[in-house]
Amino acid sequence: MSLAITSAHAADFQSMLSLWERSVRATHHFLSEDDIVAMRPEVAAAFEAAEYIGLALRVTRDGKGRVTGFAGTMAGKLEMLFIDPECAGRGLGKRLLTHAVTELAATAVDVNEDNPAALAFYRRMGFAVASRSALDSAGRPFPLLHLKLRQAA
């Protein structure tokens, strides 16, 4: 199956935000409903500011053109990677991450410590824990693991 990864456009942002919310509810069990509601405007603002802050947004789509996953990279770091829960397990995350590494030079990613499935995924994809922070990037009490891509021998 051929899978195109394309740049996201403003017309995609609402679909991406809805996908983010579905994905977070399915995978980020450590977040409360209040946490998700509080983070939603932050994610929307990042999409809107992407062009101005250097956040490269990429999407995958199904046969009908609907967004099935997205990734965002900035300054060598994967800032976001989310897959529609209905499409999980089909290789979209692997394809988006590979694209981020090979085409957008991503060599780092932060993972919530309380998201073991994501940590396992990134480890399988060649990342290793480099350090830890007790708070997330917004100062909330969600510990982050900072991962770096292991260098090929």
Disulfide bonds with the S-S distance in Angstrom:
none
